Amino acid sequence: MVIAAKKVSQVGTHMAIAFAIMYAMTGSVVFGGLAVLVEPVINVLLLPYHQRLWAGIRRRAPAALLAVAGEKLSQTAMHMAVAFAVMFWATGSVAFGGLAAVLEPVLNVALMPWHDRLWERLEAAAGPRPRLAVAG
């Protein structure tokens, strides 16, 4: 149950960041709401293709660490492109699109470790999870 709550909280944090950026730049709750809906949906639709591509690259890569680093950089670039596209579509401004493309990944990278540390503390305070008995 804690794992599900943590995942829902992670999604909520990402959505809050998307809303805050769009609202701060446009002053519109409607555009903020659109960012909350559109940006994550596009990322969720693109992510499986991205993961499949990188799974093939990792199988052929001689240096696994380098392949993982490349995948993370590529995933960041994908998120930046989506943030740019959503903001540009909403405002028609290349400057706002570029700002969103930089702010969204930076804020996620900066805030998610705090989020994860909070959840680690909550999990530790909750104690060990009960294990299911396996009939043998």
N, C-alpha and C positions, 0 to 999 in steps of 0.2 A: 504494500500500500504506500509506503514511504517513497519507493522508487517512482510510482505513478505520480504522486504529488510533486516530486522533484521535477519530473519531466514537464508537467503542466505549468509549474512555476517558471521553468526555463523558457517555455513558449511565451508565457505571459510577459516575462522580462524582455524578450526580443520584440514582442508586439508593442510594449510600452516605449521602447527606444525608437521604433519606427514611427509611432504616433508623435512622440515628443519632437523628433527632428522635423517631421512634416508640419506639425502645428507651429513650431518656432519659426519656420521659414515662410509659412503662408498665412498664419493667423486663422486658419480655417479648421474647425472641428470636422467638417465633412471630408476635407482632403486628408486630415489626420486619420480619420476612420478608414478611408480608402487605402492608405498606406498600411494600416494594420491588417487589412484583408488581402490586398493585392500582392504586396511584397512577399509575405511568407508563402502564399500559395504558389507564386512563380518559383521561389527557391525550392519548395518541396517538389514541384514538378520537374525541375532541372537536376536536382541532386542525384536521383538514381542513375541518370545518364552519366553524370560526372563520376560517380563512384564506379560504374562499370568500366568507363574509360581508364580510370586510374588503377583498377584491379588488373587490367591487362598490362599496363605499363609496369606495375610492381612485379608481375610474373617474369617480365623480360629484363628488369633492371638489375644490374650487378650489385649496386649499392642500395640496400633496402632503405637506409636512413635518408639518403638523397631523394629517393622516390617518395617517401612520406612527406619530406619537406616540400617537394614540388607539388604534391597533391594539396597540401595545406595552402600554399601560395596560390594555386589555381582556384581553390575553393573561395579564398578571400577575394580574388579577382572576379569570380562569378557573382558573389554577393555585392561587390562594388558596382558591377555592371547593372545588376537588377535595381539597386538603390538609385543609380543614376537614371535608368529608364523610367522608373515609377515617378521620380521627382520631375524629370523633364516632361513626361506625359501630363502630369498634373499642372505644371506651371508654365511650360514652354520655355523655361530658362535653362540655358546650358550652365550658367554660373550656379544656380540652385542645385541642378543635377550633379555637378561636380562636387559641391559642398556635401551633399547627401552621400555621395559615393565614398567620400573620405570619412565623414562623421559616423556613419552607421557601423562599419566594421571596427573603427577605433573604439567607439563607445561599447560595442559588444565585447571586444577583447579586454577593455578596461573594467567593465562591470561584472562580467560573468565569473571571474575568479572570486569576487566578493560573494556573489550568489552561491557558488559552489561551496565556499568555506562555511557560509551560514548553514547550508544543508548538511554538511559534514558534522557540524556541531549538533544540529537537531537529531541526526541519526545516532550520534554518540550518546546523546541524552536519552534517547528512546531505548537504548540498550540493544543487546543482540536480538536479531530476528529469530523467532522460533523456527525450528526445522521440522519439515514434515516427515513423519515416520514412513519408511518404505517397507511394505510387506514382503517378506522373503520366503 
